[in-house]
Amino acid sequence: MTQRPQPFPGSIGTSSAALRRIVLITLGGNDLKNRQDRERAFRNLKAIITSIQDRGALVIVGGLDVPIWGEASRKTTRKSARRRGAVLVPDILKGLLGNPEKMSDAIHPNDRGYGIMAGYFTKR
């Protein structure tokens, strides 16, 4: 008997096991909005990656350039992904931030922006 994969906490629906084999995550925007310090945010990222991988899924991390966290945030994101065997897609908000035609607010893309961001993920 094949064991059915369990849904991830916060996942939408449980109808297709294939949809849970690859999980895209990002770190940065909401952490800043919620005034999360950089160290805690990266501890959370490591725990999230591990939790998802423990359920058998490939993790793809969308890297964000968080200017107030500095260059260290890009390096830490890259290192966290590499050490845990996750795929990194760097700077997924490239060309979106500061562009009101592609953003719904200061940190979240609108439909057009998410379409562009999805293209970054699929190019890998």
All heavy atoms as an XYZ file, in Angstrom:
956
protein
N       0.844     -1.176      0.000
C       0.000      0.000      0.000
C       0.886      1.235      0.000
O       1.781      1.371      0.812
C      -0.893     -0.007      1.238
C      -1.832      1.139      1.303
S      -3.007      0.773      2.629
C      -3.531      2.365      3.016
N       0.642      2.156     -0.925
C       1.417      3.386     -1.025
C       0.944      4.374      0.024
O      -0.252      4.620      0.159
C       1.237      4.011     -2.417
O       1.629      3.059     -3.395
C       2.083      5.264     -2.550
N       1.909      4.937      0.744
C       1.558      5.929      1.763
C       1.357      7.273      1.092
O       2.193      7.726      0.313
C       2.666      6.027      2.805
C       2.320      6.971      3.927
C       3.432      7.019      4.965
O       4.487      6.449      4.784
N       3.166      7.696      6.045
N       0.256      7.892      1.386
C      -0.058      9.199      0.817
C       0.710     10.279      1.565
O       0.696     10.318      2.788
C      -1.553      9.455      0.942
C      -1.982     10.752      0.352
C      -3.463     10.910      0.489
N      -3.797     12.255      0.094
C      -4.977     12.640     -0.279
N      -5.960     11.763     -0.293
N      -5.220     13.869     -0.622
N       1.450     11.175      0.830
C       2.188     12.240      1.496
C       1.251     13.137      2.297
O       0.127     13.400      1.878
C       2.822     13.026      0.349
C       2.803     12.110     -0.818
C       1.613     11.209     -0.613
N       1.719     13.568      3.438
C       0.924     14.454      4.274
C       1.068     15.890      3.786
O       2.124     16.284      3.323
C       1.392     14.359      5.730
C       1.172     12.995      6.336
C      -0.302     12.613      6.339
O      -1.128     13.354      6.831
N      -0.621     11.466      5.772
N       0.011     16.693      3.898
C       0.102     18.096      3.475
C       1.029     18.873      4.406
O       1.206     18.513      5.566
C      -1.337     18.598      3.589
C      -1.984     17.684      4.564
C      -1.303     16.353      4.420
N       1.626     19.899      3.876
C       2.462     20.771      4.680
C       1.572     21.717      5.461
O       0.513     22.110      4.991
C       3.402     21.591      3.794
C       4.369     20.733      3.051
C       4.240     20.525      1.702
C       5.413     20.124      3.722
C       5.128     19.723      1.018
C       6.312     19.324      3.047
C       6.167     19.122      1.697
N       2.010     22.102      6.657
C       1.226     23.086      7.405
C       1.040     24.337      6.558
O       1.979     24.825      5.944
C       2.103     23.383      8.631
C       3.008     22.209      8.743
C       3.213     21.700      7.345
N      -0.167     24.829      6.500
C      -0.445     26.027      5.728
C      -0.592     25.795      4.238
O      -0.741     26.724      3.476
N      -0.539     24.524      3.796
C      -0.653     24.271      2.366
C      -2.107     24.402      1.934
O      -3.031     24.300      2.728
C      -0.124     22.878      2.011
O      -0.952     21.878      2.560
N      -2.274     24.619      0.652
C      -3.618     24.778      0.096
C      -4.023     23.471     -0.538
O      -3.432     23.042     -1.524
C      -3.650     25.907     -0.944
C      -3.237     27.209     -0.278
C      -5.017     26.016     -1.580
C      -3.061     28.350     -1.230
N      -4.997     22.831      0.040
C      -5.530     21.601     -0.532
C      -4.594     20.411     -0.379
O      -3.436     20.544     -0.052
N      -5.154     19.249     -0.624
C      -4.381     18.011     -0.529
C      -4.697     17.086     -1.690
O      -4.468     15.893     -1.614
C      -4.697     17.294      0.798
O      -6.099     17.006      0.839
C      -4.290     18.116      1.996
N      -5.186     17.649     -2.801
C      -5.689     16.796     -3.865
C      -4.604     16.150     -4.711
O      -4.820     15.101     -5.275
C      -6.633     17.590     -4.767
O      -5.935     18.671     -5.350
N      -3.435     16.743     -4.805
C      -2.419     16.176     -5.682
C      -1.083     16.065     -4.963
O      -0.468     17.050     -4.597
C      -2.256     17.037     -6.936
O      -1.170     16.559     -7.691
N      -0.608     14.837     -4.793
C       0.680     14.615     -4.143
C       1.797     15.253     -4.945
O       2.768     15.741     -4.385
C       0.923     13.120     -3.979
N       1.674     15.299     -6.267
C       2.723     15.881     -7.103
C       2.923     17.363     -6.799
O       4.026     17.871     -6.894
C       2.381     15.699     -8.576
N       1.869     18.032     -6.429
C       1.980     19.455     -6.133
C       2.793     19.713     -4.875
O       3.285     20.808     -4.669
C       0.598     20.089     -5.996
C      -0.240     20.118     -7.260
C      -1.608     20.702     -6.972
C       0.460     20.908     -8.344
N       2.953     18.709     -4.044
C       3.702     18.894     -2.808
C       5.120     18.342     -2.908
O       5.816     18.263     -1.921
C       2.953     18.256     -1.650
C       1.632     18.969     -1.379
C       0.934     18.399     -0.169
N       0.793     16.959     -0.189
C      -0.206     16.287     -0.747
N      -1.172     16.935     -1.344
N      -0.254     14.981     -0.686
N       5.557     17.965     -4.065
C       6.903     17.444     -4.238
C       7.916     18.566     -4.439
O       9.102     18.375     -4.239
C       6.958     16.496     -5.415
C       6.006     15.326     -5.249
C       6.764     14.035     -5.295
N       5.859     12.913     -5.294
C       5.530     12.253     -4.196
N       5.994     12.611     -3.042
N       4.709     11.226     -4.254
N       7.453     19.730     -4.870
C       8.305     20.899     -5.045
C       7.647     22.047     -4.300
O       6.466     22.333     -4.504
C       8.468     21.272     -6.531
C       9.107     20.120     -7.297
C       9.285     22.547     -6.672
C       9.161     20.334     -8.797
N       8.408     22.694     -3.423
C       7.873     23.794     -2.628
C       8.749     25.021     -2.839
O       9.971     24.955     -2.690
C       7.823     23.431     -1.126
C       7.319     24.599     -0.301
C       6.944     22.204     -0.902
N       8.118     26.130     -3.222
C       8.810     27.398     -3.419
C       8.623     28.246     -2.168
O       7.500     28.423     -1.706
C       8.221     28.153     -4.613
C       8.035     27.383     -5.912
C       7.329     28.248     -6.945
C       9.344     26.865     -6.436
N       9.726     28.778     -1.634
C       9.624     29.645     -0.461
C      10.489     30.879     -0.666
O      11.450     30.859     -1.437
C      10.033     28.924      0.840
C      11.479     28.437      0.784
C       9.100     27.771      1.150
C      11.982     27.860      2.097
N      10.127     31.948      0.002
C      10.931     33.159     -0.005
C      11.090     33.649      1.425
O      10.321     33.292      2.308
C      10.287     34.279     -0.842
O       9.031     34.616     -0.284
C      10.132     33.868     -2.296
N      12.068     34.465      1.620
C      12.349     35.025      2.927
C      12.654     36.493      2.743
O      13.385     36.853      1.834
C      13.572     34.331      3.544
C      14.094     34.913      4.850
C      13.231     34.432      6.006
C      15.530     34.500      5.074
N      12.068     37.341      3.562
C      12.464     38.733      3.506
C      11.358     39.729      3.738
O      11.355     40.429      4.743
N      10.422     39.840      2.812
C       9.428     40.900      2.854
C       8.591     40.935      4.121
O       8.550     41.944      4.839
N       7.919     39.848      4.408
C       7.077     39.823      5.613
C       7.913     39.838      6.879
O       7.482     40.349      7.910
C       6.133     38.623      5.600
C       5.008     38.826      4.619
O       4.487     39.921      4.471
N       4.632     37.769      3.927
N       9.118     39.290      6.802
C      10.007     39.351      7.962
C      10.342     40.798      8.292
O      10.364     41.198      9.456
C      11.281     38.544      7.699
C      10.982     37.077      7.504
O      10.537     36.437      8.466
O      11.171     36.584      6.390
N      10.611     41.582      7.263
C      10.867     43.008      7.483
C       9.625     43.715      8.001
O       9.688     44.499      8.943
C      11.326     43.666      6.183
C      12.746     43.370      5.756
C      13.007     43.949      4.378
C      13.730     43.946      6.752
N       8.507     43.449      7.356
C       7.244     44.085      7.756
C       6.927     43.794      9.219
O       6.455     44.660      9.952
C       6.108     43.597      6.858
C       4.774     44.276      7.108
C       3.697     43.681      6.231
C       3.142     42.538      6.997
N       1.990     41.885      6.577
N       7.231     42.582      9.648
C       6.951     42.182     11.026
C       8.122     42.456     11.969
O       8.121     41.985     13.101
C       6.569     40.699     11.067
C       5.282     40.435     10.334
O       4.368     41.260     10.345
N       5.197     39.303      9.663
N       9.110     43.188     11.451
C      10.288     43.602     12.234
C      11.064     42.431     12.824
O      11.550     42.485     13.944
C       9.888     44.606     13.297
C       9.310     45.835     12.670
C       8.970     46.863     13.655
N       8.422     47.993     12.887
C       7.909     49.046     13.420
N       7.857     49.160     14.721
N       7.446     50.012     12.671
N      11.148     41.385     12.035
C      11.919     40.205     12.419
C      13.406     40.522     12.233
O      13.792     41.058     11.211
C      11.525     39.046     11.498
C      11.979     37.702     11.900
C      11.151     37.155     13.023
O      11.637     37.137     14.136
N       9.944     36.732     12.758
N      14.229     40.204     13.210
C      15.654     40.447     13.006
C      16.217     39.393     12.055
O      15.672     38.297     11.915
C      16.420     40.486     14.335
C      16.486     39.135     15.016
O      17.373     38.342     14.656
O      15.649     38.890     15.908
N      17.306     39.742     11.390
C      17.889     38.905     10.341
C      18.269     37.517     10.854
O      17.980     36.509     10.210
C      19.112     39.610      9.764
C      19.745     38.893      8.616
C      20.806     39.741      7.951
N      21.891     40.100      8.829
C      23.037     39.435      8.911
N      23.235     38.384      8.166
N      23.980     39.823      9.732
N      18.895     37.447     12.017
C      19.330     36.150     12.538
C      18.153     35.211     12.779
O      18.200     34.032     12.430
C      20.141     36.331     13.831
C      21.519     36.923     13.606
C      21.500     38.432     13.344
O      20.516     39.113     13.744
O      22.444     38.925     12.715
N      17.092     35.737     13.364
C      15.918     34.898     13.612
C      15.272     34.472     12.298
O      14.840     33.323     12.148
C      14.913     35.635     14.487
C      13.719     34.773     14.814
C      12.834     35.419     15.828
N      11.694     34.553     16.096
C      10.682     34.901     16.826
N      10.659     36.086     17.415
N       9.684     34.080     17.012
N      15.202     35.391     11.344
C      14.614     35.062     10.044
C      15.369     33.917      9.382
O      14.762     32.998      8.827
C      14.596     36.296      9.147
N      16.700     33.927      9.468
C      17.475     32.856      8.843
C      17.403     31.555      9.630
O      17.442     30.475      9.037
C      18.914     33.303      8.584
C      19.013     34.182      7.372
C      19.194     35.542      7.495
C      18.863     33.645      6.104
C      19.251     36.356      6.383
C      18.914     34.447      4.977
C      19.113     35.812      5.116
N      17.274     31.631     10.926
C      17.024     30.395     11.698
C      15.699     29.785     11.254
O      15.593     28.562     11.082
C      16.993     30.686     13.201
C      18.349     30.810     13.842
C      18.288     30.761     15.365
N      17.305     31.641     15.966
C      17.534     32.918     16.318
N      18.715     33.468     16.132
N      16.580     33.640     16.873
N      14.699     30.635     11.069
C      13.395     30.156     10.600
C      13.515     29.535      9.210
O      12.909     28.494      8.937
C      12.376     31.286     10.590
C      11.978     31.734     11.973
O      12.200     31.049     12.963
N      11.397     32.921     12.057
N      14.269     30.178      8.325
C      14.448     29.648      6.972
C      15.047     28.244      7.021
O      14.563     27.329      6.353
C      15.343     30.571      6.139
C      15.688     30.062      4.736
C      14.438     29.953      3.870
C      16.719     30.972      4.088
N      16.078     28.067      7.820
C      16.706     26.751      7.938
C      15.709     25.707      8.432
O      15.638     24.593      7.907
C      17.902     26.825      8.880
C      19.045     27.635      8.329
C      20.119     27.841      9.388
C      21.159     28.845      8.926
N      22.145     29.133      9.975
N      14.918     26.076      9.432
C      13.922     25.143      9.974
C      12.845     24.825      8.943
O      12.405     23.678      8.826
C      13.293     25.728     11.239
N      12.431     25.824      8.181
C      11.398     25.618      7.154
C      11.922     24.670      6.074
O      11.237     23.724      5.672
C      10.952     26.970      6.554
C      10.175     27.771      7.595
C      10.119     26.756      5.295
C       9.990     29.234      7.233
N      13.137     24.923      5.590
C      13.719     24.053      4.560
C      13.792     22.614      5.063
O      13.365     21.680      4.380
C      15.119     24.554      4.145
C      15.024     25.876      3.385
C      15.829     23.498      3.279
C      16.373     26.543      3.134
N      14.314     22.435      6.260
C      14.458     21.093      6.824
C      13.110     20.402      6.973
O      12.949     19.226      6.622
C      15.188     21.161      8.180
O      16.476     21.751      7.971
C      15.342     19.784      8.802
N      12.120     21.120      7.474
C      10.789     20.550      7.676
C      10.176     20.085      6.357
O       9.597     19.006      6.274
C       9.884     21.583      8.351
O       8.573     21.112      8.451
N      10.327     20.879      5.332
C       9.767     20.524      4.019
C      10.512     19.329      3.430
O       9.912     18.385      2.918
C       9.811     21.740      3.072
C       8.847     22.831      3.571
C       9.473     21.326      1.645
C       9.023     24.164      2.898
N      11.831     19.360      3.520
C      12.614     18.249      2.976
C      12.339     16.948      3.724
O      12.346     15.884      3.116
C      14.104     18.589      3.023
C      14.491     19.647      2.024
C      15.933     20.071      2.161
O      16.514     20.037      3.239
N      16.520     20.497      1.053
N      12.105     17.050      5.017
C      11.785     15.853      5.796
C      10.505     15.187      5.306
O      10.292     14.000      5.542
C      11.653     16.189      7.285
C      12.988     16.450      7.963
O      14.046     16.187      7.346
O      12.970     16.942      9.106
N       9.683     15.926      4.613
C       8.450     15.385      4.054
C       8.639     14.926      2.607
O       7.695     14.566      1.934
C       7.340     16.423      4.150
C       6.880     16.659      5.577
C       5.818     17.757      5.588
N       5.113     17.820      6.840
C       5.503     18.529      7.904
N       6.633     19.198      7.870
N       4.772     18.550      8.996
N       9.887     14.994      2.132
C      10.207     14.443      0.822
C      10.097     15.387     -0.350
O      10.120     14.945     -1.495
N      10.013     16.674     -0.096
C       9.867     17.621     -1.201
C      11.178     18.326     -1.507
O      12.032     18.502     -0.640
C       8.799     18.662     -0.868
N      11.321     18.730     -2.740
C      12.416     19.584     -3.171
C      12.054     21.010     -2.784
O      10.931     21.468     -3.035
C      12.590     19.498     -4.691
C      13.526     20.531     -5.323
C      14.973     20.265     -4.886
C      13.387     20.501     -6.825
N      12.995     21.723     -2.196
C      12.768     23.108     -1.800
C      13.498     24.025     -2.773
O      14.685     23.834     -3.046
C      13.266     23.375     -0.366
C      13.118     24.846     -0.002
C      12.525     22.500      0.627
N      12.768     25.001     -3.276
C      13.361     26.045     -4.098
C      13.190     27.352     -3.336
O      12.068     27.757     -3.022
C      12.704     26.130     -5.484
C      12.834     24.778     -6.207
C      13.342     27.261     -6.304
C      12.130     24.718     -7.545
N      14.321     27.984     -3.013
C      14.313     29.217     -2.237
C      14.430     30.398     -3.187
O      15.379     30.485     -3.968
C      15.487     29.249     -1.227
C      15.498     30.563     -0.460
C      15.415     28.060     -0.285
N      13.463     31.278     -3.114
C      13.515     32.523     -3.871
C      14.262     33.558     -3.057
O      13.798     33.969     -2.004
N      15.436     33.931     -3.528
C      16.247     34.888     -2.794
C      15.747     36.314     -2.982
O      15.351     36.701     -4.076
N      15.764     37.053     -1.901
C      15.369     38.455     -1.942
C      16.542     39.317     -1.523
O      17.250     38.997     -0.569
C      14.198     38.720     -0.992
C      12.909     37.960     -1.254
C      11.887     38.271     -0.169
C      12.346     38.328     -2.611
N      16.734     40.406     -2.222
C      17.749     41.367     -1.841
C      17.108     42.304     -0.822
O      16.247     43.102     -1.165
C      18.210     42.137     -3.075
C      19.312     43.123     -2.768
O      19.817     43.123     -1.623
O      19.668     43.897     -3.675
N      17.492     42.157      0.436
C      16.944     42.978      1.514
C      18.007     44.014      1.878
O      18.929     43.714      2.636
C      16.562     42.119      2.741
C      15.967     42.976      3.838
C      15.600     41.006      2.334
N      17.896     45.221      1.304
C      18.969     46.207      1.460
C      19.368     46.496      2.908
O      20.560     46.590      3.193
C      18.402     47.458      0.786
C      17.419     46.937     -0.201
C      16.827     45.711      0.443
N      18.421     46.588      3.815
C      18.811     46.936      5.190
C      19.499     45.774      5.904
O      20.139     45.980      6.915
C      17.628     47.472      6.031
C      16.594     46.396      6.278
C      17.033     48.697      5.394
C      15.568     46.792      7.311
N      19.385     44.555      5.348
C      20.109     43.420      5.915
C      21.500     43.313      5.300
O      22.330     42.554      5.760
C      19.344     42.127      5.713
C      18.166     41.960      6.623
C      17.802     42.761      7.673
C      17.199     40.925      6.570
N      16.672     42.284      8.271
C      16.272     41.150      7.608
C      17.017     39.830      5.748
C      15.190     40.322      7.848
C      15.932     39.000      5.978
C      15.038     39.252      7.023
N      21.727     44.032      4.200
C      23.048     44.082      3.590
C      23.417     42.844      2.793
O      22.635     41.910      2.645
N      24.654     42.880      2.278
C      25.196     41.778      1.477
C      25.191     40.467      2.239
O      25.041     39.394      1.669
C      26.620     42.130      1.026
C      27.332     41.033      0.275
C      26.699     40.652     -1.061
O      26.002     41.486     -1.663
O      26.890     39.499     -1.491
N      25.309     40.555      3.556
C      25.335     39.332      4.373
C      24.062     38.508      4.190
O      24.107     37.281      4.261
C      25.529     39.683      5.846
N      22.943     39.166      3.943
C      21.693     38.399      3.775
C      21.731     37.556      2.511
O      21.275     36.417      2.509
C      20.474     39.321      3.779
O      20.399     40.091      2.607
N      22.293     38.087      1.441
C      22.404     37.297      0.199
C      23.327     36.101      0.415
O      23.037     34.993     -0.016
C      22.901     38.172     -0.949
C      21.858     39.131     -1.474
C      22.330     39.860     -2.710
N      23.389     40.830     -2.439
C      23.188     42.061     -1.990
N      21.973     42.482     -1.747
N      24.203     42.875     -1.795
N      24.446     36.347      1.083
C      25.397     35.263      1.341
C      24.792     34.199      2.252
O      24.971     33.003      2.030
C      26.669     35.822      1.968
C      27.502     36.629      1.002
C      28.739     37.180      1.679
C      29.543     38.022      0.713
N      30.713     38.640      1.360
N      24.067     34.633      3.273
C      23.459     33.680      4.204
C      22.369     32.871      3.518
O      22.245     31.662      3.748
C      22.910     34.404      5.451
O      23.967     35.155      6.044
C      22.356     33.424      6.463
N      21.578     33.507      2.672
C      20.552     32.784      1.914
C      21.208     31.733      1.032
O      20.784     30.576      0.999
C      19.708     33.743      1.058
O      19.090     34.707      1.896
C      18.640     32.993      0.278
N      22.235     32.131      0.313
C      22.951     31.211     -0.582
C      23.533     30.040      0.208
O      23.392     28.875     -0.170
C      24.051     31.996     -1.308
C      24.538     31.394     -2.568
C      25.458     32.300     -3.401
N      26.330     33.184     -2.664
C      26.209     34.528     -2.637
N      25.240     35.121     -3.303
N      27.063     35.266     -1.946
N      24.164     30.337      1.335
C      24.783     29.303      2.163
C      23.730     28.366      2.756
O      23.903     27.147      2.766
C      25.597     29.961      3.279
C      26.385     28.988      4.119
C      27.393     29.684      5.018
C      26.724     30.515      6.068
N      27.654     31.059      7.083
N      22.609     28.937      3.228
C      21.540     28.115      3.813
C      20.971     27.148      2.790
O      20.740     25.977      3.087
C      20.416     29.006      4.361
O      20.865     29.781      5.428
N      20.734     27.638      1.583
C      20.192     26.782      0.527
C      21.193     25.693      0.163
O      20.837     24.512      0.090
C      19.844     27.614     -0.697
N      22.440     26.062     -0.050
C      23.467     25.095     -0.468
C      23.682     24.013      0.589
O      23.714     22.826      0.271
C      24.772     25.827     -0.760
C      25.861     24.916     -1.289
C      27.169     25.646     -1.643
N      27.718     26.340     -0.487
C      27.877     27.673     -0.408
N      27.514     28.441     -1.410
N      28.384     28.213      0.677
N      23.781     24.406      1.850
C      24.037     23.435      2.921
C      22.902     22.441      3.086
O      23.109     21.334      3.567
C      24.278     24.157      4.246
C      25.642     24.756      4.334
C      25.888     25.300      5.701
N      27.257     25.783      5.800
C      27.702     26.483      6.801
N      26.903     26.803      7.806
N      28.947     26.891      6.826
N      21.709     22.822      2.728
C      20.554     21.944      2.899
C      20.098     21.296      1.601
O      19.089     20.618      1.569
C      19.423     22.731      3.551
C      19.716     22.910      5.024
C      18.971     24.026      5.663
N      19.386     24.124      7.058
C      20.535     24.664      7.454
N      21.374     25.161      6.586
N      20.856     24.723      8.731
N      20.829     21.525      0.527
C      20.492     20.891     -0.739
C      19.273     21.491     -1.413
O      18.647     20.850     -2.255
N      18.937     22.722     -1.070
C      17.815     23.412     -1.708
C      18.338     24.172     -2.931
O      19.513     24.517     -3.008
C      17.156     24.385     -0.729
N      17.467     24.422     -3.867
C      17.804     25.199     -5.056
C      17.565     26.670     -4.729
O      16.545     27.018     -4.137
C      16.914     24.772     -6.251
C      17.176     25.641     -7.460
C      17.132     23.294     -6.567
N      18.488     27.531     -5.139
C      18.330     28.967     -4.915
C      18.091     29.675     -6.235
O      18.846     29.489     -7.194
C      19.571     29.553     -4.246
C      19.575     31.079     -4.094
C      18.471     31.527     -3.128
C      20.931     31.570     -3.625
N      17.051     30.468     -6.275
C      16.799     31.367     -7.396
C      17.027     32.775     -6.843
O      16.209     33.277     -6.073
C      15.361     31.213     -7.938
C      15.108     32.203     -9.063
C      15.118     29.791     -8.402
N      18.152     33.394     -7.186
C      18.492     34.677     -6.565
C      17.643     35.835     -7.072
O      17.157     35.822     -8.207
C      19.956     34.873     -6.951
C      20.161     34.054     -8.168
C      19.178     32.913     -8.088
N      17.471     36.818     -6.195
C      16.859     38.115     -6.519
C      15.557     38.001     -7.317
O      15.445     38.539     -8.412
C      17.876     38.982     -7.256
C      17.510     40.458     -7.212
O      16.581     40.833     -6.465
O      18.153     41.242     -7.936
N      14.587     37.327     -6.735
C      13.328     37.097     -7.457
C      12.456     38.342     -7.588
O      11.460     38.314     -8.304
C      12.505     35.958     -6.827
C      12.159     36.282     -5.389
C      13.226     34.635     -6.974
C      11.091     35.419     -4.825
N      12.830     39.426     -6.920
C      12.084     40.675     -7.086
C      12.809     41.640     -8.030
O      12.425     42.806     -8.139
C      11.835     41.343     -5.732
C      10.862     40.609     -4.819
C      10.727     41.337     -3.484
C       9.495     40.451     -5.467
N      13.814     41.132     -8.732
C      14.566     41.957     -9.677
C      13.612     42.560    -10.706
O      12.818     41.857    -11.330
C      15.622     41.112    -10.380
C      16.467     41.877    -11.357
C      17.486     40.967    -12.004
C      18.293     41.725    -13.018
N      19.261     40.836    -13.671
N      13.678     43.872    -10.836
C      12.828     44.566    -11.789
C      11.413     44.822    -11.303
O      10.604     45.401    -12.024
N      11.096     44.373    -10.091
C       9.745     44.551     -9.567
C       9.672     45.651     -8.510
O       8.761     46.479     -8.544
C       9.225     43.242     -8.971
C       9.213     42.017     -9.892
C       8.677     40.811     -9.139
C       8.417     42.280    -11.135
N      10.619     45.635     -7.566
C      10.592     46.608     -6.471
C      10.640     48.032     -7.015
O      11.412     48.336     -7.913
C      11.763     46.385     -5.513
C      11.675     45.162     -4.623
C      12.948     45.028     -3.793
C      10.466     45.224     -3.712
N       9.793     48.864     -6.459
C       9.750     50.258     -6.887
C       8.987     50.486     -8.172
O       8.905     51.611     -8.652
N       8.421     49.440     -8.745
C       7.661     49.566     -9.987
C       6.182     49.364     -9.671
O       5.712     48.228     -9.547
C       8.143     48.530    -10.999
C       7.505     48.701    -12.355
O       6.405     49.240    -12.480
N       8.194     48.246    -13.383
N       5.416     50.469     -9.567
C       4.009     50.353     -9.169
C       3.145     49.551    -10.137
O       2.088     49.061     -9.754
C       3.540     51.807     -9.093
C       4.525     52.596     -9.881
C       5.822     51.839     -9.821
N       3.603     49.374    -11.372
C       2.852     48.559    -12.330
C       2.994     47.066    -12.044
O       2.236     46.259    -12.579
C       3.322     48.850    -13.757
C       3.005     50.260    -14.207
C       3.543     50.543    -15.600
O       4.104     49.625    -16.231
O       3.394     51.686    -16.032
N       3.958     46.719    -11.180
C       4.221     45.306    -10.902
C       4.095     44.947     -9.427
O       4.278     43.793     -9.060
C       5.615     44.938    -11.402
C       5.761     45.125    -12.907
C       7.164     44.873    -13.370
C       7.269     45.168    -14.862
N       8.657     45.165    -15.306
N       3.789     45.940     -8.591
C       3.710     45.712     -7.147
C       2.344     46.129     -6.615
O       1.803     47.153     -7.021
C       4.799     46.496     -6.419
C       6.220     46.124     -6.793
S       6.706     44.461     -6.300
C       6.852     44.650     -4.530
N       1.805     45.333     -5.661
C       0.535     45.700     -5.038
C       0.769     46.557     -3.802
O      -0.118     47.287     -3.380
C      -0.280     44.457     -4.683
O       0.412     43.672     -3.734
N       1.959     46.443     -3.203
C       2.380     47.306     -2.099
C       3.903     47.312     -2.109
O       4.516     46.835     -3.067
C       1.785     46.859     -0.752
C       2.198     45.460     -0.317
O       3.300     45.000     -0.689
O       1.429     44.817      0.404
N       4.522     47.819     -1.070
C       5.982     47.964     -1.062
C       6.735     46.634     -1.105
O       7.885     46.588     -1.542
C       6.413     48.763      0.161
N       6.106     45.542     -0.672
C       6.833     44.266     -0.600
C       6.192     43.112     -1.356
O       6.802     42.059     -1.481
C       7.063     43.835      0.871
C       5.746     43.649      1.601
C       7.969     44.819      1.592
C       5.879     43.037      2.983
N       4.980     43.291     -1.863
C       4.287     42.194     -2.541
C       4.002     42.536     -4.004
O       3.401     43.572     -4.288
C       2.948     41.891     -1.852
C       3.107     41.395     -0.462
N       2.896     42.192      0.629
C       3.480     40.184      0.009
C       3.122     41.491      1.727
N       3.481     40.275      1.376
N       4.387     41.638     -4.908
C       4.044     41.843     -6.318
C       2.529     41.757     -6.539
O       1.814     41.137     -5.754
C       4.741     40.683     -7.035
C       5.790     40.219     -6.093
C       5.239     40.470     -4.719
N       2.065     42.372     -7.604
C       0.675     42.185     -8.034
C       0.668     41.008     -9.011
O       1.681     40.314     -9.165
C       0.117     43.478     -8.653
C       0.898     43.948     -9.876
O       1.612     43.183    -10.530
N       0.780     45.227    -10.188
N      -0.453     40.759     -9.675
C      -0.541     39.609    -10.579
C       0.542     39.644    -11.658
O       1.172     38.625    -11.949
C      -1.918     39.539    -11.238
C      -3.013     39.129    -10.270
O      -2.692     38.649     -9.164
O      -4.199     39.309    -10.614
N       0.754     40.805    -12.235
C       1.781     40.939    -13.274
C       3.174     40.640    -12.690
O       3.971     39.926    -13.287
C       1.739     42.335    -13.871
C       2.686     42.540    -15.005
C       2.485     43.895    -15.642
N       3.470     44.098    -16.676
C       3.775     45.262    -17.178
N       3.147     46.350    -16.752
N       4.692     45.371    -18.104
N       3.443     41.189    -11.512
C       4.726     40.960    -10.861
C       4.940     39.501    -10.504
O       6.036     38.956    -10.690
N       3.883     38.843     -9.991
C       4.014     37.424     -9.665
C       4.253     36.597    -10.927
O       4.969     35.598    -10.892
C       2.788     36.910     -8.913
C       2.845     37.165     -7.428
C       1.884     37.952     -6.802
C       3.868     36.626     -6.644
C       1.938     38.195     -5.434
C       3.932     36.865     -5.284
C       2.963     37.648     -4.680
O       3.031     37.885     -3.331
N       3.677     37.013    -12.036
C       3.942     36.320    -13.295
C       5.407     36.401    -13.685
O       6.014     35.410    -14.113
N       6.001     37.567    -13.503
C       7.423     37.745    -13.795
C       8.258     36.912    -12.828
O       9.203     36.230    -13.223
C       7.800     39.239    -13.723
C       7.122     39.984    -14.877
C       9.313     39.426    -13.738
C       7.150     41.490    -14.749
N       7.884     36.961    -11.540
C       8.613     36.198    -10.535
C       8.521     34.693    -10.835
O       9.517     33.973    -10.713
C       8.061     36.497     -9.137
C       8.912     35.937     -8.036
S       8.554     36.540     -6.384
C       6.843     36.304     -6.189
N       7.380     34.216    -11.242
C       7.237     32.800    -11.597
C       8.183     32.435    -12.739
O       8.743     31.328    -12.753
C       5.789     32.492    -11.979
N       8.384     33.355    -13.652
C       9.315     33.115    -14.743
C      10.737     32.906    -14.252
O      11.475     32.084    -14.790
N      11.134     33.627    -13.199
C      12.469     33.420    -12.621
C      12.601     32.006    -12.070
O      13.636     31.367    -12.206
C      12.764     34.429    -11.509
C      12.814     35.886    -11.956
C      12.423     36.895    -11.095
C      13.250     36.246    -13.214
C      12.473     38.222    -11.466
C      13.297     37.574    -13.613
C      12.918     38.553    -12.728
O      12.963     39.868    -13.102
N      11.543     31.531    -11.421
C      11.584     30.177    -10.867
C      11.651     29.125    -11.966
O      12.330     28.119    -11.830
C      10.352     29.906     -9.993
C      10.443     30.464     -8.593
C       9.707     31.571     -8.221
C      11.265     29.869     -7.653
C       9.783     32.081     -6.937
C      11.345     30.363     -6.353
C      10.608     31.471     -6.005
N      10.935     29.320    -13.047
C      10.892     28.296    -14.092
C      12.110     28.302    -14.988
O      12.342     27.324    -15.697
C       9.623     28.438    -14.962
O       9.609     29.729    -15.574
C       8.373     28.247    -14.125
N      12.901     29.370    -14.972
C      14.118     29.414    -15.796
C      15.224     28.555    -15.230
O      16.186     28.277    -15.881
C      14.610     30.851    -15.933
C      13.761     31.668    -16.853
C      14.300     33.076    -16.970
C      13.367     33.901    -17.838
N      13.803     35.283    -17.922
N      15.101     28.146    -13.984
C      16.162     27.358    -13.336
C      16.087     25.946    -13.767
O      15.618     25.058    -13.675
C      16.074     27.475    -11.820
C      16.482     28.835    -11.363
C      17.945     28.945    -11.556
N      18.435     30.164    -10.953
C      19.600     30.653    -11.240
N      20.364     30.109    -12.099
N      20.026     31.736    -10.655
